[in-house]
Amino acid sequence: MADPTLLICVGATKAGTSWMYRYLHDHEACYARSVKECHYFSTFNPKKLVRQLKVLNRLIVQYEARLLEAEAADDIVRILNLSRRIDDTKALIMALSAERSDDSAYLEYLQAGRTDETVVLDVTPAYALLEPAEILRISKLPIRVKLQYLMRDPLERLWSHVRMVAKRSMKEGQDFLAACQDILKRVVYNHEEAHIVTRGDYKANITRFTSVFDSSQFQIGFSENLQDGPEFDAMCAYWGIKGTSAQHIKPAHVGLAAPFPEALRRDSLKFLKTQYDFVADNFVELPANWQKNRELLA
């Protein structure tokens, strides 16, 4: 059996990474474990590792509770899916907890159960924030590696991220739109909520990766092109698979709807100008929604 290519999606958060995972998970040429995000390269710091192991153990508890419900309902499909998730999550805990003088435990985890698929997958948006030494470690893996970085219109990505944070942090009875606006104002005017800003800092994140990888191993794409068409076919060709219809893949983690506050649009675009300019300087053609928002900055 020939060695596969390891395809790693390194971000960005709220830019279509879950959609990409679902599409590739269902593709016959790709082998993907049921855990989307491995967090292997982002957990060499002991504190980060402990935190991630706690997250995974909480997931197992949740899956086991759902499994009991599925068994009571005699829901065979859910039983099989949840059992797989539990097994894969436990295996990932073992891989993350293993000795890391080399990366064999990680690579064995990704490939366990693989048959003749030509691509194995790790979709971890947090990798966008990796330090240069961690990125260099990826480049030295004893396997063919390709990286994918997805970008979404900066304003749309920011608002989606703000809504996600608001949903997680809002108090009972709090107005959702008001909570979103408060977070957005802290980002734009007070330069707070750094975890939101850094996840969408295309310029800084891309620059760290391109200092290690060239375009043959690091592809930058627009999430707006994650649909049937020539741009998506080209993306699939880079991944090493034949593009198939993506119509059945629905948007993932859409979150609660909330209209963008128009009074904050221009200031938010000014805040994101560096990102728009960087991408415009490095790509010949921008998606229509990017162009529309850039025109508002003129």
Salt bridges, closest charged atoms under 4 A:
ASP26 OD1 - HIS25 ND1 3.17
GLU37 OE2 - LYS36 NZ 3.39
GLU37 OE1 - HIS39 NE2 2.91
ASP88 OD1 - ARG33 NH2 2.76
ASP88 OD2 - ARG84 NE 3.65
ASP103 OD1 - ARG137 NH2 2.90
GLU192 OE1 - ARG186 NE 3.81
GLU193 OE2 - ARG186 NH2 2.78
GLU193 OE1 - HIS195 NE2 2.90
GLU262 OE2 - ARG265 NH2 2.77
ASP277 OD2 - LYS273 NZ 2.54
ASP277 OD1 - ARG294 NH2 3.17
